Amino acid sequence: RPNANLLTAMVAGNVADHRKMVVHVPMDRAQTAFADVRRPLVYRDALCGNKGGVGISFNFNETSMIFMGAHLAAHQEKIKIRNENVKEIVSGIKLGRKGIDIFNQFDHVFWMGDLNYRLDMDFDKCCALAQDPKNIKEMIKHDQLNAERELGNIFNGFVEAPIGFLPTYKYAPGTTNFDQKKSRTPSYCDRILRKSFENTKVEQLEYTSTNKILTSDHFPVRATFKLGTLRPFAGVFSDKPKHLRMLTFETLFITGRPTSEIISKPVLFFYGNIVADGPIKSTKLSKTANPRWSQSDLPALVPLKHFTDWIKYQHIFIVLRDATDSKNITIETAIAQCVLPMRHGLTTSKNKLRLPMYKSGIQVCFLEGNFEIVKQSME
């Protein structure tokens, strides 16, 4: 199982020198067997049988991030179960805004752990190739995780740095030799992936493994990232902005959903720092699979602050729901979710959008339409 105490200690240790910058941290309790944590860093656990995940989220200045540790189903052939484990964990982690999954609301999502995806290769052949780092590219061609990501089955929108180290599994504990007893194909089970909003600053400095820790049948991996974070916006203490701004939609519509998957009362929920009293809802429409809202059906969103330098770093989180489940606003009942970067609305008067919408990290449809940020003089 993923270790909640270890993940908490790891993140807490790395931000300890910047404690005053860690803000907007929710306080919560996780009802699991790991621990009962009440600290400035909070975790949630989602268990799937004897596997599962644990997450820690916080804001560093005004940049939000979440760190996920996961342990997925073992064995060569359990690819679909591993994919389902990820979906279960995403649905089970309750951090951040209510009703939005963790993949669609944080500036940065870091997902790491024993993901257990294997190399689809013959054991003896793989062991032979794994003796020489020159064969890494050849082995990676047979990686299950990369194949599933390319098919769009898992971790849509995530990136992983090129792998330049030898397989991290399965070793005879205490040695650097592959375990010959169980004949399990050497594999890259231990991985670190990242998903970041498009207007964030992030640079990966390192992605490697070490064979100096021999207590497990896995070799650990590590990654180092350099992040640019947003400081609290100074404009709130300066003179009043020259313009009042408002986000308006001309039309929004859903495309790409199967016509057989009817939504009884489709409605859109709008969340984000830009929304003063969110969530704000659209008009409920009649029964359809791919709904279309006109301008009169959609709300005008007034930002909390009207400074351009603040707005350009904000995002609107949009969730498609069925209004018949209006009393059950959960991640599970969300039909699809997407993120609209506000900076696009500051460049031209009218902007076309075509945003991929996701369910548990898998793209299921698109949100299309037109929007603009209009401004009125305050002088």
TILO-815998 format. One record per residue (C-alpha): residue in one letter; x, y, z. Coordinates in steps of 0.25 Angstrom, whole numbers, plus 2048, in hexadecimal, padded with zeros to 3 digits. Example, Ala and Ser with C-alpha at 12.3 -4.5 7.8 and 13.67 -1.06 7.14 Angstrom:
# residues 2
A8317EE81F/S8377FC81D/
//
This chain:
# residues 379
R800800800/P80580E7FE/N80A81480B/A80382180F/N80D82481A/L818823811/L81282C806/T80E836811/A81C836816/M822838809/V81A843804/A81A84A812/G829849812/N82B850805/V82285C808/A82685D817/D830869813/H82487080C/R81986E816/K81487C815/M81187A806/V80986D808/V7FB872809/H7EC86F806/V7EE86180C/P7E185A80F/M7E185281C/D7DA84481C/R7DB836821/A7DD82A819/Q7D681D81E/T7E081381B/A7E9809822/F7F581281F/A7F481D829/D7EC82982E/V7F3835829/R7F084382E/R7FC84B829/P7FE85781F/L7FF84D814/V7F3844812/Y7F183780B/R7E682E806/D7E681F803/A7DE8177F9/L7DF8087FB/C7DD7FE7F0/G7DE7F07F6/N7EC7EF7FC/K7F07FB7F2/G7ED8097F2/G7F28187F2/V7F58237FC/G7F58327F8/I7FA83F7FE/S7F684C7F9/F7FA85B7FC/N7FC8687F6/F80A86E7F6/N80787D7F5/E7FC87D7EB/T8018707E3/S7F98647E7/M7FF8567E6/I7FB8487EA/F80583C7EC/M7FF82E7EA/G8068217EF/A7FF8147E9/H8018057E9/L7F97FE7DE/A7F67F07DB/A8017E67D8/H8047DB7CE/Q8077DC7BF/E7F97DA7BA/K7F17E47C3/I7F27F07BA/K7E37F37BA/I7E37F27C9/R7EE7FC7CB/N7E78057C2/E7DA8047CB/N7E28057D7/V7E68137D3/K7D88177D0/E7D48127DE/I7DF81A7E5/V7DB8277DD/S7CC8257E1/G7D08217F0/I7DA82D7F2/K7D28397F8/L7DB8457F8/G7D98527F2/R7CC8577ED/K7C084E7F0/G7BB8477E3/I7C78497DB/D7D283E7D9/I7E08407DD/F7E58407CE/N7DD84C7CA/Q7DF8577D5/F7ED8587DA/D7F885F7D2/H8018537D4/V7FE8457D6/F80A83B7D9/W80682C7D9/M8118227DE/G8128147E3/D8128067E0/L8098067D4/N80C7F87D1/Y80B7F97C1/R8157EF7BB/L81D7ED7AF/D8167E37A5/M8237DB7A2/D8297CD7A4/F82F7CC7B2/D83D7C77AD/K83E7D17A2/C83A7DC7AB/C8457D87B5/A84F7D87AA/L84C7E67A5/A84B7EC7B3/Q85A7E97B5/D85D7F57AC/P8588037AD/K85980479E/N84D7FB79D/I8438047A5/K83C80A798/E83A7FC793/M8347F77A0/I82B8047A2/K824800794/H81D7F579C/D8197FD7A8/Q80A7FB7AC/L8088097B2/N80D8107A5/A80480779D/E7F880A7A5/R7FB8197A5/E7FC819796/L7EF812795/G7E981D79E/N7E58137A8/I7EC8197B4/F7F38267B9/N7EE82F7AE/G7F583C7AE/F8018377B6/V80F8377B2/E81B82F7B6/A8298327B4/P8318297AB/I83681C7B3/G84581B7B3/F8478107BE/L8468017BE/P8397FA7C3/T8357FC7D2/Y82F7EE7D4/K8307E27D7/Y83D7E17DF/A8427D67EA/P8417DF7F6/G84F7E37FB/T8557E17ED/T8567E87E0/N8527DB7D9/F8447D87D3/D83C7CE7DA/Q83E7C17D3/K8347B97DC/K8277BF7D8/S82C7C37CA/R8247D07C9/T8287D87BD/P8317E47C1/S8287F17C0/Y8267FF7C3/C81C7FE7CE/D82080A7D5/R81D8177CE/I81B8267D0/L81182E7C7/R80D83C7C7/K8018457C2/S8018547C2/F7F885F7BD/E7FD8657B0/N8018737B6/T80A86E7C1/K81986D7C2/V81F8607C5/E82C85A7C1/Q83184B7C4/L83F84B7C8/E84183C7CB/Y83A82E7C9/T8428237CE/S8438167D6/T84D8117E0/N8538037E3/K8588077F1/I84C8047F9/L84A7F47F8/T8407F2803/S8357EF7F9/D8327E87EC/H8317F57E5/F83B8007E3/P83680E7E7/V8348197DD/R8358287DF/A8328357D7/T8368437DA/F82D84F7D5/K82F85E7D4/L8228657D6/G81E8747D4/T8148787DE/L80A8847DE/R80C88E7EA/P8008947F1/F7FB89E7E7/A8008AC7EB/G7F58B37E3/V7EB8B17EE/F7F38BC7F6/S7F58C57EA/D7EB8CF7E3/K7DE8CB7DE/P7DF8C47D0/K7DB8CD7C4/H7D18C27BF/L7C68B97C4/R7C78AC7BD/M7BD8A17BA/L7BE8937B4/T7B28907AA/F7AF8847A2/E7A8886794/T7A5877793/L7AB86A799/F7A885C795/I7AC84D797/T7B284578C/G7B783678B/R7AD82F794/P7A682378F/T79882678B/S79381B794/E7988217A1/I78D82A7A4/I78E8357AF/S7808387B5/K7838467B9/P79184B7B4/V7968567BC/L7A485D7BD/F7AB8617CA/F7B586C7CA/Y7C086C7D5/G7CD8747D8/N7D38807DF/I7CD8887D4/V7BF8847D9/A7BB88D7E5/D7B08847EA/G7B38777E3/P7AF86D7DE/I7A68757D4/K79D86C7CB/S79786D7BD/T78986B7B9/K78485D7BA/L7818577AC/S77884D7A7/K77C83E7A5/T78783C79B/A79583679A/N79D842794/P79684E79A/R79885C795/W79686979D/S793877797/Q79888479D/S78B8867A5/D78D8787AB/L79B87C7B0/P7A08847BC/A7A98907BB/L7B488E7C5/V7BA89A7CC/P7C88997D1/L7CB89B7E0/K7D68A47DB/H7D78AC7CE/F7E68AE7CC/T7EB8A87BF/D7F78A27C6/W7EF89A7CF/I7E48967C5/K7EE8907BB/Y7F38857C6/Q7E58817C9/H7DD8757C4/I7CE8717C4/F7CB8637C7/I7BE85E7C0/V7B78527C3/L7AC84B7BB/R7A18457C4/D7938407C4/A78A8497CC/T78283D7D0/D78E83A7DA/S78E8487DF/K78E8447ED/N79A83A7EB/I7A58437E7/T7B183A7E7/I7BC8367DE/E7B58297DA/T7A98307D5/A7B083A7CC/I7AF8367BE/A7BB83D7B9/Q7C48487BD/C7CE8527B6/V7D685E7B9/L7D586C7B2/P7E28757B3/M7DE8837B4/R7EA8897AD/H7E48857A0/G7D988F7A2/L7E289B7A4/T7E989A796/T7DD89B78C/S7CF8A078D/K7C889378A/N7CE88678C/K7CB878787/L7CD86D791/R7CE85E78F/L7D185879D/P7D384979F/M7CA8447AB/Y7CE8397B4/K7C882F7BD/S7D28287C7/G7DE82D7BF/I7D88277B1/Q7D38307A6/V7C582E7A3/C7C083A79B/F7C3848797/L7BD85679C/E7BC860790/G7B786E78E/N7BB87C78F/F7BE88679B/E7C489379D/I7C989C7A9/V7C28A97A7/K7C68B67AF/Q7BF8C37B3/S7C68CF7B7/M7C68D27C6/E7CB8E07C5/
//
